[in-house]
Amino acid sequence: MKYRAEIDGLRALAVIPVILFHAGFELFSGGFVGVDIFFVISGYLITTLLIEDIENQRFSLLNFYERRARRILPALLLVMLSCIPFAWVWLPPQAMKDFSQSLLATSSFSSNILFWLKSGYFDSANEMKPLLHTWSLAVEEQYYVLFPLFLMSIWRFGKTRLFWVIATLAVISLMLSEWGARNNPTANFYLAPTRIWELFAGALAVFIVQGKEIKNNNALALGGLAAVVFSIFAFDENTPFPSIYALTPVLGTVFILIYANKETYVAKLLSRRLFVGVGLISYSAYLWHQPIYAFYRHATVEQSTPAYIALFGVTILLAYLSWRYIEQPFRSKTKISRTMFFSLISLAIAGVCIFGVLGSTSDGFAKKRNKSLFKDLAYNTSRLGYLECPETLSRTDPTLDYCHGTSQQPTALVVGDSHADDKFYGIAKALSQYQWQLIGNPSCPPLIGLEFTAADGTVCTARLRKVFDYVKSQQQLELLVLSFAHSYPLETFIAADHIQKKFDPLDSIITDLKNPKLNRIDAFYGGLANTLEFLHQLKINVVIVIDIPELTFFPLDCIKGKVDCIFAKKDVLTRQALHRSQLTEFGARFSNVAIYDPTDDFCAGESCSILRDGHTLYRDSHHLSLFGSQYYGENFAAWFKQINTKP
């Protein structure tokens, strides 16, 4: 087969947008079409090789499979093996279990089936999966296994009939993808039957140009390039894909393959050294980019554009090294014999599969890797050696459940329910310039003017009156932090068993003393407004904290690998929508009130996790662990200092 430098340039045009798309650069919103370009190129090159070998009567199925193995497996296995130590350090149990399963699926050319069964390609949690991108390799590998057998079985009927058989199958596959995009988009995206038409498009291009010179047509070649570029910048995750829309990049690539001979503007552009150089390392670049970005997202919450640009550079560097020292040597039969090649590959596959089986069957090595996580679950602020509050405040009837701190003459208070208790340690430690006290009661949000009994039977009204009488008596106070569960004013809350339950006990027990006819939600926010008005009159600076993301599972189940430790940020924002809007209004209404939103401290992009640096941030579905309290306090302090110490 005659070498075409512009095809390597076309590979560069395919791989760079894919990498930048996965890095989150919105400009390349359709960068995922790079995979479709690769499919067309693969269909073209493989069909060219097969037809030339068959026509010259030198075709060997064994030689074909060996060439494909030498091309694909060495770099792929290098990346898989390199992922294992990083996975061990950074992946939580469920993610480790999923990663282990993906090792097995990738080794058996079936990762597209695994990811189809697990989720959709554009799901936010998928950006955390190191081997997600191998789905496209699985599609190609399945094609490489079956297409030569198909070609040999039809060859005897002549090339013309073969062309029309392939064309007919391509049309059927395209129609299936159009239907699948609207009826089963996940299967449509991952599975070979709805992708095969893209590889067949490249195969059909071979029949058009085979035995002839590549056509010279600047207009059609430029049109093809324009179609590819348009797809990269115009498509996004809302574009049904693959479907009729995929014809744009696919036909654009076909036009370049058919009409861009070396004299055309397109071929001259794509044949430039930079494009060709990137194209040569494009396979390795594609392999490295996803695990690099995925592990970065697992390792840090504070992600940045400069970091992604730097990681792009790391990807290109690793791609060059693996192309030079892995891809090139392993493709040479003179440097690595067939026996040595299959021995080394078999050993590597065995190692990957052994780790995959152990990781999958042990729930992500949960027991061996997560001893510190279990310790994080046992957190109680009352055992951290704080001073008790004055007896008149903490022990006389009605008693307060939370009343301790760093001083009996506080300059700052944390007031609220158990959602104040779990944050107190971290806030007091991080903002040590204040003398702190925590006062409050479980299930008693700090609301003035309401008469209610909490869902657990705690009578809140008298206790809260005692709390605010104390606040009024402390003339030295500079700062007060209000922290409480956001679920009280909501119509529903999400329980840890994934069932939406109505918060019935509060329907009848929250009553606004001034207006008993108010519904529960209005009464709740009326009480909070009373509290803020009271604090405004005292000229105390106030921070209201938006609640931490509420979980739909227990951390213990995550640690044991029974559920995923990752959840979607959009679900959190949906549940908290009412509460957020109300608190925003209060922040605008009262000049002494600031609102702290901790959501991004738990989320990276659109995905959130309860794990950080080998610890769990939660001790149950809605309270922080000791590590989580410290982590929360550090982020709260950083935010607080940014608003010039006083809100």
C-alpha positions in Angstrom: 0.0 0.0 0.0 1.4 3.4 -1.0 2.0 5.7 1.9 -0.2 8.8 2.1 1.2 11.4 4.5 -2.2 13.3 4.5 -3.8 10.3 6.3 -1.4 10.7 9.2 -2.3 14.4 9.1 -5.9 13.4 9.2 -5.2 11.3 12.3 -3.8 14.4 14.0 -7.0 16.2 13.1 -8.9 13.4 14.8 -7.0 12.9 18.0 -6.3 16.5 19.1 -10.1 17.4 19.3 -10.8 14.2 21.2 -8.2 15.0 23.8 -9.3 18.6 24.2 -12.9 17.5 24.4 -12.1 15.1 27.3 -10.1 17.9 29.0 -13.3 19.9 29.1 -12.5 22.7 26.6 -15.9 23.9 25.5 -14.6 25.2 22.2 -14.1 21.6 21.1 -17.6 20.5 22.1 -17.8 18.1 19.2 -14.3 16.7 19.6 -15.7 13.3 20.2 -16.2 13.0 16.4 -12.5 12.3 16.2 -13.3 8.7 17.1 -15.6 8.6 14.0 -12.8 9.9 11.8 -10.5 7.1 13.2 -13.2 4.6 12.3 -13.3 5.7 8.7 -9.5 5.7 8.4 -9.3 2.2 9.9 -11.9 0.9 7.5 -10.0 2.4 4.6 -6.6 1.2 5.6 -7.6 -2.3 6.7 -9.7 -2.9 3.5 -6.8 -1.7 1.4 -4.4 -4.1 3.0 -6.8 -7.0 2.8 -7.8 -6.5 -0.9 -4.1 -6.1 -1.9 -3.1 -9.2 -0.1 -6.0 -11.2 -1.5 -5.5 -10.0 -5.1 -1.8 -10.8 -4.9 -2.6 -14.2 -3.3 -0.4 -13.6 -0.3 -3.2 -13.2 2.3 -2.8 -15.1 5.6 -5.3 -14.8 8.4 -2.6 -15.5 10.9 -0.3 -12.8 9.6 -3.2 -10.3 9.5 -4.1 -11.0 13.1 -0.4 -10.8 14.1 0.0 -7.4 12.4 -3.1 -6.1 14.2 -1.9 -7.4 17.5 1.6 -5.8 17.0 -0.1 -2.6 16.1 -2.6 -2.4 19.0 -1.6 -4.5 22.0 1.9 -3.4 23.1 1.0 0.3 23.7 -2.4 -0.6 25.1 -1.0 -3.1 27.6 1.7 -0.6 28.6 -1.0 2.0 29.4 -3.2 -0.6 31.3 -0.3 -1.7 33.4 0.8 1.9 34.1 -2.7 2.7 35.3 -2.7 0.0 38.1 -0.4 1.8 40.6 -2.3 5.1 40.2 -5.6 3.3 40.5 -4.4 1.7 43.8 -3.6 5.1 45.2 -6.5 7.2 44.0 -9.5 5.1 43.2 -12.1 4.5 45.9 -13.4 0.9 46.2 -16.3 0.9 43.8 -14.2 2.8 41.2 -11.4 0.3 41.7 -13.8 -2.5 41.2 -15.1 -0.9 38.0 -11.5 -0.3 36.9 -10.7 -3.9 37.5 -13.6 -5.0 35.4 -12.6 -2.7 32.6 -9.1 -4.3 32.6 -10.7 -7.6 32.0 -13.1 -6.3 29.4 -10.4 -4.4 27.5 -8.2 -7.5 27.5 -11.0 -9.5 25.9 -12.0 -6.8 23.3 -15.3 -6.2 25.0 -15.0 -2.9 26.9 -17.6 -1.3 24.7 -20.1 -3.8 26.0 -19.1 -3.3 29.6 -19.4 0.5 29.4 -22.7 0.1 27.6 -24.0 -1.9 30.5 -22.6 0.5 33.0 -23.6 4.0 31.8 -23.9 6.6 29.0 -20.8 8.1 27.4 -21.7 11.7 28.4 -22.5 10.8 32.1 -20.5 13.1 34.4 -19.1 10.1 36.3 -17.5 8.7 33.2 -14.9 11.4 33.1 -13.4 9.6 36.2 -13.0 6.2 34.4 -9.4 5.7 33.3 -10.2 3.2 30.5 -13.5 4.5 29.2 -11.9 5.4 25.8 -11.0 1.8 25.1 -14.6 1.2 24.0 -13.6 2.5 20.5 -10.7 0.1 20.4 -13.1 -2.7 21.2 -15.3 -1.8 18.3 -12.3 -1.8 15.9 -10.9 -5.1 17.3 -14.3 -6.7 16.8 -14.2 -5.4 13.2 -10.7 -6.7 12.7 -11.7 -10.2 13.9 -14.8 -10.5 11.7 -14.2 -8.4 8.6 -11.5 -10.5 7.0 -13.7 -13.6 7.4 -16.6 -11.7 5.9 -14.4 -10.5 3.0 -13.1 -13.9 2.1 -16.5 -15.4 2.2 -17.9 -12.9 -0.3 -14.8 -12.4 -2.4 -15.7 -15.2 -4.9 -18.8 -13.3 -6.0 -16.7 -10.4 -7.4 -15.7 -7.0 -6.2 -18.7 -5.3 -7.7 -21.1 -7.4 -5.7 -18.9 -7.1 -2.7 -19.1 -3.4 -2.9 -22.9 -3.4 -3.0 -23.1 -5.9 -0.1 -20.9 -3.7 2.0 -22.9 -0.6 0.9 -26.2 -2.3 1.8 -24.9 -3.3 5.3 -23.6 0.2 5.8 -27.1 1.7 5.0 -28.7 -0.8 7.4 -26.3 0.1 10.1 -26.8 3.8 9.6 -30.6 3.4 9.8 -30.1 1.4 13.0 -28.0 4.1 14.5 -30.6 6.7 13.6 -33.2 4.7 15.3 -30.9 3.9 18.3 -30.0 7.5 18.8 -33.6 8.2 19.8 -34.6 4.9 21.4 -31.5 3.5 23.0 -28.8 6.1 22.9 -26.3 4.3 25.2 -26.3 1.0 23.2 -26.3 3.1 20.0 -23.1 4.9 21.1 -21.1 1.9 22.2 -22.0 -1.2 20.2 -20.6 -2.3 16.9 -23.8 -2.8 14.9 -24.6 1.0 15.0 -20.9 1.9 14.4 -20.0 -0.5 11.7 -21.3 1.8 8.9 -18.5 4.2 9.7 -15.8 1.6 9.1 -17.7 0.4 6.0 -17.6 4.0 4.8 -13.8 3.8 4.7 -14.0 0.4 3.1 -16.3 1.7 0.3 -13.8 4.5 -0.4 -11.2 1.8 -1.1 -13.4 0.3 -3.9 -13.7 3.8 -5.4 -10.0 4.6 -5.5 -8.4 1.1 -5.7 -6.2 0.6 -8.7 -6.5 4.3 -9.6 -4.8 7.5 -8.6 -6.4 9.4 -5.7 -8.6 11.9 -7.4 -7.6 15.6 -7.6 -10.6 17.7 -6.6 -9.8 20.8 -4.5 -13.4 21.7 -4.0 -14.6 18.3 -2.7 -11.5 17.9 -0.6 -11.9 21.3 1.0 -15.6 20.5 1.5 -14.7 17.3 3.3 -12.2 19.2 5.5 -14.8 21.9 6.2 -17.4 19.2 7.2 -14.9 17.6 9.7 -14.0 20.9 11.2 -17.6 22.0 11.4 -18.5 18.8 13.3 -15.7 19.4 15.8 -16.9 22.9 16.8 -20.7 22.7 16.1 -21.7 19.4 17.6 -22.0 18.8 21.4 -23.2 16.2 23.9 -26.8 17.1 23.0 -26.3 16.1 19.3 -27.9 12.6 18.7 -24.8 10.5 18.0 -24.1 8.4 16.1 -27.0 9.1 13.7 -27.6 11.0 10.5 -25.6 13.8 12.1 -22.5 11.5 12.0 -22.7 11.6 8.2 -21.1 15.1 8.4 -17.7 14.0 9.8 -17.8 10.5 8.2 -18.5 11.8 4.6 -16.1 14.6 5.2 -13.4 12.1 6.0 -14.4 10.0 3.0 -14.1 13.0 0.7 -10.6 13.7 1.9 -9.6 10.0 1.4 -11.0 10.0 -2.2 -10.3 13.5 -3.5 -7.3 14.9 -1.6 -4.4 13.7 -3.7 -1.0 15.2 -2.9 -1.6 18.2 -5.2 -4.6 19.5 -3.4 -4.6 22.2 -0.8 -6.0 19.8 1.8 -3.3 17.2 1.2 -0.6 19.8 1.3 -1.9 21.1 4.6 -2.3 17.7 6.3 1.1 16.6 5.0 2.9 19.2 6.9 5.5 17.9 9.3 3.5 19.0 12.5 0.3 17.2 11.4 2.2 14.1 10.3 4.2 14.0 13.5 1.1 14.2 15.7 -0.6 11.7 13.4 2.2 9.2 13.9 1.8 9.2 17.7 -2.0 9.6 17.6 -2.7 6.1 18.7 -0.5 6.4 21.8 -1.8 9.9 22.5 -5.4 8.5 22.4 -4.4 5.7 24.8 -2.7 8.0 27.3 -5.0 11.0 27.5 -8.1 9.5 29.2 -6.3 7.9 32.2 -4.1 11.0 32.7 -7.2 13.2 32.9 -9.2 10.7 35.0 -6.5 10.2 37.6 -6.0 14.0 37.8 -9.7 14.4 38.6 -9.5 11.7 41.2 -6.4 13.3 42.8 -7.6 16.9 43.1 -10.8 18.9 43.4 -9.2 22.3 42.5 -8.8 21.7 38.8 -7.7 24.4 36.5 -7.2 25.2 32.8 -3.4 25.6 33.1 -3.3 22.1 34.7 -5.2 20.6 31.8 -2.9 22.3 29.3 0.1 20.9 31.2 -1.5 17.4 31.2 -2.0 17.8 27.4 1.7 18.3 27.1 2.4 15.2 29.3 0.1 13.2 27.0 2.0 14.2 23.9 5.3 13.5 25.6 4.2 10.0 26.8 2.7 9.4 23.3 6.0 10.1 21.6 8.0 7.9 24.1 5.6 4.9 23.8 5.5 5.3 20.0 9.3 5.4 19.8 10.1 2.7 22.3 7.1 0.5 22.3 5.0 0.8 19.1 7.9 0.9 16.7 10.0 -2.0 18.0 7.1 -4.3 18.5 5.9 -3.8 15.0 9.2 -5.0 13.6 9.5 -8.8 13.2 13.2 -8.4 12.9 13.5 -6.8 16.3 11.0 -8.9 18.1 10.2 -12.3 16.7 6.8 -13.9 16.6 7.6 -16.2 19.5 9.0 -13.5 21.7 6.1 -11.1 20.8 3.4 -13.5 21.8 5.2 -14.6 24.9 5.6 -11.0 26.2 2.0 -10.1 25.2 0.6 -13.3 26.9 2.5 -12.5 30.1 1.3 -8.9 30.2 -2.3 -9.9 29.5 -2.1 -12.6 32.2 -0.9 -10.0 34.7 -3.6 -7.5 33.8 -6.3 -10.2 34.0 -5.1 -11.5 37.4 -5.3 -8.1 38.9 -8.6 -7.5 37.2 -10.1 -10.7 38.7 -8.8 -10.0 42.2 -10.0 -6.4 42.1 -13.4 -7.4 40.9 -14.0 -10.2 43.3 -12.7 -8.3 46.3 -14.9 -5.3 45.7 -11.9 -3.2 44.7 -9.6 -4.5 47.4 -11.8 -2.7 49.9 -10.6 -4.5 53.1 -6.9 -4.1 52.3 -6.9 -0.5 51.0 -9.3 1.3 53.3 -8.5 0.8 57.0 -8.2 4.6 57.5 -11.6 5.1 55.9 -13.3 3.0 58.6 -11.6 5.0 61.3 -13.1 8.2 59.8 -16.6 7.0 60.5 -16.2 7.3 64.3 -16.3 11.1 64.8 -17.9 12.9 67.8 -17.0 16.5 68.5 -17.8 16.1 72.2 -14.8 13.9 72.6 -12.2 16.4 71.3 -11.4 18.0 74.6 -13.3 21.3 74.3 -14.3 23.5 77.3 -17.8 23.0 78.6 -20.1 26.0 78.3 -21.1 27.8 81.5 -23.4 25.6 83.6 -26.3 28.1 83.4 -26.3 27.7 79.6 -25.5 24.0 79.2 -27.0 22.1 82.1 -30.0 24.0 83.4 -33.4 23.1 82.0 -33.9 23.0 79.1 -30.4 21.5 78.5 -28.5 22.0 75.3 -27.0 19.0 73.5 -24.2 20.9 72.0 -22.4 23.4 74.2 -18.6 23.6 74.2 -15.8 25.5 72.6 -12.4 27.0 72.9 -13.4 29.8 75.4 -16.2 30.7 77.7 -16.0 34.3 76.4 -16.5 33.5 72.7 -16.0 36.0 69.9 -17.6 33.6 67.3 -20.4 31.1 67.5 -21.5 28.1 65.4 -25.3 27.7 66.0 -27.6 25.1 64.7 -28.4 21.4 64.8 -26.2 18.3 64.2 -25.1 19.9 60.9 -23.4 22.6 63.0 -21.9 20.0 65.4 -20.1 18.1 62.7 -18.6 21.3 61.1 -17.5 23.0 64.4 -14.2 21.2 64.9 -12.9 22.1 61.4 -14.1 25.7 61.4 -12.8 26.4 64.9 -9.4 24.9 64.0 -9.1 26.7 60.7 -10.1 30.2 62.0 -8.2 30.1 65.3 -8.0 33.9 65.5 -11.5 33.7 67.0 -12.6 32.3 70.4 -15.3 29.8 69.4 -18.3 28.2 70.9 -20.8 25.7 69.5 -24.4 25.8 70.9 -27.4 23.9 69.6 -29.5 20.8 69.5 -30.0 17.9 67.1 -33.0 18.4 64.8 -33.5 22.0 65.9 -32.6 24.5 63.2 -32.1 28.0 64.5 -35.5 29.6 63.9 -37.1 32.3 66.0 -40.8 32.7 66.4 -41.8 29.1 65.6 -43.3 26.5 67.9 -42.3 23.0 66.9 -41.1 19.6 68.0 -38.4 18.0 65.9 -39.0 14.8 64.0 -37.1 12.8 66.6 -39.3 14.1 69.5 -37.0 16.9 70.6 -38.9 19.9 71.9 -37.1 22.8 70.1 -38.9 26.0 71.0 -37.7 26.5 74.6 -34.2 25.4 73.8 -33.9 27.8 70.9 -35.2 30.6 73.1 -32.4 29.8 75.5 -29.8 29.8 72.7 -30.8 33.2 71.4 -31.0 34.8 74.9 -27.4 33.7 75.3 -26.5 35.2 72.0 -28.0 38.5 73.0 -26.1 38.5 76.3 -22.6 38.1 74.6 -21.6 41.7 73.7 -18.2 40.6 72.5 -19.5 38.5 69.6 -18.2 39.4 66.2 -19.3 36.4 64.0 -22.1 33.8 64.1 -22.2 30.8 61.7 -25.7 29.3 61.1 -25.6 25.6 60.0 -28.5 23.3 59.8 -30.0 20.5 57.7 -31.6 21.9 54.5 -34.1 19.1 54.3 -36.5 20.6 56.8 -38.2 23.1 54.4 -38.3 20.7 51.5 -41.3 18.8 50.4 -39.2 15.6 50.1 -35.8 14.5 51.1 -33.6 11.7 49.6 -33.2 8.8 52.0 -30.1 6.6 52.0 -32.2 3.7 50.6 -32.8 5.7 47.4 -36.5 6.2 48.2 -38.0 9.6 48.1 -39.9 10.1 51.4 -42.3 12.8 52.5 -41.1 14.6 55.6 -44.5 14.1 57.2 -43.7 14.8 60.9 -43.0 18.5 60.1 -46.3 19.1 58.4 -48.1 19.6 61.7 -45.4 20.5 64.2 -43.9 23.7 62.7 -46.2 26.6 63.5 -45.5 30.3 63.0 -46.6 32.0 66.2 -47.6 35.2 64.4 -49.4 33.5 61.5 -50.5 29.9 62.3 -52.1 29.6 58.8 -48.8 29.6 57.0 -47.7 26.4 55.4 -44.7 24.5 56.7 -42.2 25.9 54.1 -43.3 29.5 54.5 -43.3 29.1 58.2 -39.8 27.7 58.1 -38.3 30.6 56.1 -40.4 33.1 58.1 -38.6 31.8 61.2 -35.2 32.0 59.6 -36.0 35.6 58.5 -36.9 36.4 62.2 -33.5 34.9 63.2 -31.6 37.1 60.7 -33.5 40.2 61.7 -32.7 39.5 65.3 -29.0 39.2 64.5 -29.0 42.2 62.2 -30.3 44.3 65.1 -27.5 43.0 67.3 -25.0 44.0 64.5 -23.4 40.6 64.4 -21.9 39.4 61.2 -23.6 36.2 60.0 -22.6 33.4 57.7 -25.3 30.9 56.6 -23.8 27.8 55.2 -25.6 25.9 52.4 -25.8 22.3 53.4 -23.2 19.8 52.3 -24.4 17.4 49.5 -26.8 14.9 50.9 -26.0 11.3 50.0 -28.3 8.6 48.7 -26.1 5.9 50.2 -24.1 5.3 53.4 -20.3 5.8 53.4 -19.8 2.3 54.8 -21.4 0.8 51.7 -19.1 2.9 49.5 -16.0 1.9 51.5 -17.0 -1.8 51.2 -17.4 -1.4 47.5 -21.2 -2.1 47.5 -22.0 1.3 45.9 -20.2 4.0 43.9 -18.6 6.7 46.0 -19.2 9.2 43.2 -22.5 11.0 42.6 -23.7 13.7 40.2 -23.5 17.4 41.1 -26.7 18.2 39.2 -28.7 15.9 41.5 -27.5 17.8 44.5 -28.3 21.2 42.9 -31.8 19.9 42.0 -32.5 18.8 45.6 -31.2 22.0 47.1 -32.8 24.4 44.5 -35.5 25.8 46.8 -33.2 26.3 49.8 -30.5 27.9 47.7 -32.9 30.4 46.2 -34.3 31.4 49.6 -30.8 31.8 51.1 -29.7 33.9 48.2 -32.6 36.2 48.8 -31.6 36.5 52.5 -28.1 37.3 51.5 -29.3 40.2 49.4 -31.8 41.3 52.0 -29.5 41.6 55.0 -26.3 43.5 54.8 -24.6 41.6 57.6 -25.3 38.1 56.0 -23.0 36.1 53.7 -23.8 32.7 52.2 -21.2 30.0 52.0 -21.7 27.3 49.4 -19.4 24.2 49.9 -20.6 22.2 47.0 -17.6 22.7 44.8 -15.4 21.5 47.7 -17.0 18.1 47.2 -17.3 18.1 43.5 -14.9 18.1 40.5 -16.7 19.3 37.4 -20.0 17.6 37.3 -19.0 14.7 39.6 -18.9 14.6 43.4 -17.2 12.1 45.7 -17.2 11.4 49.4 -13.5 10.5 49.4 -10.5 12.7 49.5 -6.8 11.8 50.0 -7.4 8.3 51.3 -10.2 9.4 53.8 -14.0 9.7 53.7 -15.5 13.1 54.1 -18.7 11.7 55.6 -19.5 9.5 58.5 -23.1 8.9 57.4 -25.4 10.1 54.6 -25.4 13.8 55.7 -22.8 14.3 58.5 -19.1 15.0 58.1 -16.3 12.7 59.4 -13.5 14.2 61.5 -11.3 14.4 58.3 -14.3 15.9 56.5 -14.8 18.5 59.2 -11.1 19.5 58.9 -11.4 19.6 55.2 -14.6 21.6 55.4 -13.0 24.1 57.9 -10.0 24.7 55.7 -12.2 25.5 52.7 -14.5 27.6 54.8 -11.5 29.6 56.2 -10.1 30.2 52.7 -13.5 31.5 51.5 -13.9 33.6 54.6 -10.5 35.3 54.2 -11.3 36.1 50.6 -14.3 38.2 51.7 -11.9 40.3 53.8 -12.5 38.4 57.1 -15.9 39.9 57.7 -18.9 39.1 55.6 
